[in-house]
Amino acid sequence: MFKTGGRFKKSSWEKVIVIGGGIAGLLSARVLSEYYAEVIIIEKDDLPTKPEIRAGTPQAFHPHRFTPRGKMIVERLFPGFNDELLTLGAPSMQNKIIHQTNQYGSLEMPNPENDVTFSRPLLEWVCRQRVKKISNVEFLTKVNVIGLLTTSDQTVITGVHIRDREQRNLLQTIDADLVIDTSGRSSKLSEWLQQLGFDVPTPDILKVSLGYSTRHYKIPSHSSVKWDIIRIAGDPSNKSLTGGFSTIENNIAEAVLYCPGGHYPTTDVAEYEQELTKLDSPLIAEVLQDLEPLTSPRGYRVTELSRQHFEEMRKWPAGLLVLGDAFCTFDPIFGQGITIAAIEVEMLESCLSEQRNHPLPCFERTILQKMNEIVEPAWWLNCAADLPWQGVSYIGKPLKGIEFAQKYFALYLKHATSKRNFEQYGLYWAVNSLLLPPDEIINSQMVAAILASEESSSESKELLSELSKAAGQTLDEQLSQIMPTFPSTAYEYLNTQQY
């Protein structure tokens, strides 16, 4: 049933199972193929024969985009990836205009990078075709993983139990030296571990009640679109909608309406077009007047986001790992999910290399700890962005400095936008896209400059009042007490890998 390669032969490095054939699973398989003789990707869906939406990805109709960090990692794993997307019709955004509007004003700037925009189906297709060419990787499709196979003392995961989706009575087991769960938001890993008698920590939950509504439009052959992306940010205080516009392959434009806090954008055609005109800027509605609607608006809702704490488990079975959305889910509007998965895969690659050369017991627990350190700043940033919205709430471990960060980020954006400071605005997005750590914009020098420039504003006075609670200390000392210190794990591979 399965092909076997011969790249690396060792008793405990023979076979690995990857649960889930999405982006996280494909990137994982690419790295694992260098260390295991046989890599099996188990996917519950039938794989499309061309770039089409899989049944298991209801979010695939909606906008997807690489952050710069994610793009660098994927291009390293799949050299020429960007050029391949261009060959398949994905447009380049180089020198096209980025437009950002928020409650403080608008900024426009050309995109200097040769960024490519694409749909989720095209992204998956290109990744999957690359992975299919790896001789020791095999896809097993239309199969559900229904549990974990263990040793008698349940200390080691030795494979998985599977059920054929077409022949429901057909149950099988597949042995493996390592099982990695990359099955995303639908992961059943917590349930499987509990069924085996493990105590699984309660996850942190961000109750976002967010909704998307996306519509596709045809760009006429005689027209050209000068925009890279248009983003009209909503106002958290009144739950106004955020609107976005971008283009993808095959001369298709996509418009998206978004809001957290239970204010769901419509999927009615007439109401959708009206809501576009009610955004804080008319620009998206104006651009769409020259385009032809291809589809009705389609909705997508996310009730809550969760951050698992598998790294805290007193016992963790050997032979088991988890990454991607199965470990921590993020608000899709920020595009962090694919990037986090890519960073985790890069970290996995480094750990496998170290383990091969200098084997240590319980290396899975070490990887879990590093996974947690990778998601920590991204989760914190996600919470800081979503919690200001009415109707969003948080249940979980305390988020140090989150209230200060919300106020500071609002003042920072106000300053960068009103002063038309493109460098500071770019830093803000670099931090939120995980290219730079949060202390690039939350440091004593930057905070002092922002507070001094905006000293007459109510927001600045409120922040100064909060800082003054630690009277007699330097600003560095005050910030160190208020703000969390994030591990370097999420960023260290950016400096050590060759891109």
Sequence and secondary structure as in RCSB ss.txt:
>XXXX:A:sequence
MFKTGGRFKKSSWEKVIVIGGGIAGLLSARVLSEYYAEVIIIEKDDLPTKPEIRAGTPQAFHPHRFTPRGKMIVE
RLFPGFNDELLTLGAPSMQNKIIHQTNQYGSLEMPNPENDVTFSRPLLEWVCRQRVKKISNVEFLTKVNVIGLLT
TSDQTVITGVHIRDREQRNLLQTIDADLVIDTSGRSSKLSEWLQQLGFDVPTPDILKVSLGYSTRHYKIPSHSSV
KWDIIRIAGDPSNKSLTGGFSTIENNIAEAVLYCPGGHYPTTDVAEYEQELTKLDSPLIAEVLQDLEPLTSPRGY
RVTELSRQHFEEMRKWPAGLLVLGDAFCTFDPIFGQGITIAAIEVEMLESCLSEQRNHPLPCFERTILQKMNEIV
EPAWWLNCAADLPWQGVSYIGKPLKGIEFAQKYFALYLKHATSKRNFEQYGLYWAVNSLLLPPDEIINSQMVAAI
LASEESSSESKELLSELSKAAGQTLDEQLSQIMPTFPSTAYEYLNTQQY
>XXXX:A:secstr
      S   TTSSEEEEE  SHHHHHHHHHHTTT SEEEEEESS   SSS   TT GGGGS B   HHHHHHHH
HHSTTHHHHHHHTT  B TT EEEEEETTEEEEEE  S  B B HHHHHHHHHHHHHTSTTEEEEESEEEEEEEE
 TTSSBEEEEEEEESSSTT EEEEE SEEEE  GGG  HHHHHHHTT      EEEEEEEEEEEEEEE  TT   
 EEEEEE   TTTT  EEEEEEETTTEEEEEEEESSS      HHHHHHHHHTSSSSHHHHHHTTSEE S  EEE
EEEEEEE  GGG S   BTEEE GGGTB   GGGTHHHHHHHHHHHHHHHHHHHHHHS  TTHHHHHHHHHHHHH
HHHHHHHHHHHTTSTT EEESS  TTHHHHHHHHHHHHHHHHHTT HHHHHHHHHHHTTSS GGGTSSHHHHHHH
HHHTTTSHHHHHHHHHHGGGTTS HHHHHHHHS    THHHHHHHHS  
